[in-house]
Amino acid sequence: MTSSTGFSRRALLGGAGAGLVAGAAGGVAVGRPAGPAPAAAAGLGSGRIPFHGARQPGIVEPQQARVHLAAFDLAPGAGRDGLRELLKRWSQTAARLGRGEPATEHENRIAADAGPCSLTVTFGFGATLFDRAGLADRLPPALEPLPDFPEDAIDRARSDGDLWVQICADDALVAFHALRVLQQQAAGTAVARWQMSGFSRTPGAAGTAPVTGRNLMGQIDGTNNPQPQQPDFAAKVFCGSEAPGWLAGGTYVVQRRIRMLLDNWENLPEDRQERVIGRRRSDGAPLSGGTEHTAVDLAAQNPDGTLAIPADAHVRVAAPAANGGAAMLRRGFSYHDGLLPDGSPDAGLLFVAFQADPARGFVPVQRKLARGDGLSRFLRHEASGLYAVPPGAPEGGYVGQALLEG
Ligand code: HEM
């Protein structure tokens, strides 16, 4: 699911000297924007996504080429005061780096020659944070641990965590720089628990065609994501008045490290691969007919009376229509961590999905996928986490301020 979120990257890419941009503009198409791809690679460096605003960055913007995902645990004794100081420091640094300015503490000049490259930093809070920071009475009920799903092979050392950080950028050095600086600024207050890195298509790599990205199985992935222009988009993705006040306008994120059994997958003939998903491999069109963005017709039949989209096809089992309307904004990245002892690639999807309520988004869908999805034979869920992602910080404020000071 190297999915796209339907926002115009052009709106986020400043040309040299352009005033650069605010937040995510209205989406024009799923995947890359319509019209020519960003022409000059040089323009990539100046892409600037503001840190401050009603929502944290890194949720609705198009995926950048690189991601680092990391979790930290609060150090013993850090408590609420330590957490507050860390979030202030991290928020100030994320805002500076997002503007292309150096950090004020622990600046290592790794990315000294680069522009901001559409850097975004997104912070989330795991359930364990609340006790450790003396905030147990403010734990949102929806942050209860995800259930175990059939066939899960979860490594707890690479799961969960008090604080979640997502760093995205269109340049690998810029992303690494932000990770190092934030990690060093945490010293004494929070300890790194796990870290994962991934990638998506580099902007411009697909030439001039507006296309949705592909995952490591070769599928076009992200087509049927909720779209910002849909009237119920915000209700699906962002928390409303049902959430605690400090989280209103925020969201929940589920992250899973899903290894793909690529040797098995690549041995499957293309027509069978297509039936596993329910979409054509070449252009992502549903097997019920049409083109990539044609609505999926789950009732359509082949001439012989069989279902055009098989009963266990991924898009049928995951469809909101089959899950009481459950929806989420998938914004995952591919990963490749070398070889496993048996010589197969340690590669797959860093699944990242934002939603207003995991109990009405990820949980029911994954319950069904784990039991009835033809794709699950080719996957191993190896790490898992659920985090509350507070709303964005205003200028001069910091992420989580309403939780800590409210
Ligand atoms: C490595 C694991 C996975 C792969 C390779 C994968 C791949 C895909 C592909 C190719 C599509 C069709 C294009 C699209 O609409 O994006 C799709 C759709 C979808 N996937 Fe996945 N997926 C994976 C895991 C998951 C998980 C864990 C969930 C949620 C629990 C999920 C939920 C969905 C949903 C909701 C859709 C849209 C269905 C629709 O409304 O048509 N996927 N996925």
Residues whose N, C-alpha, C, O or C-beta is under 5 A from the ligand:
A	BS01	HEM	M1 N215 Q219 I220 D221 G222 T223 N224 N225 I258 I277 V315 A318 A319 P320 L349 F362 V365 Q366
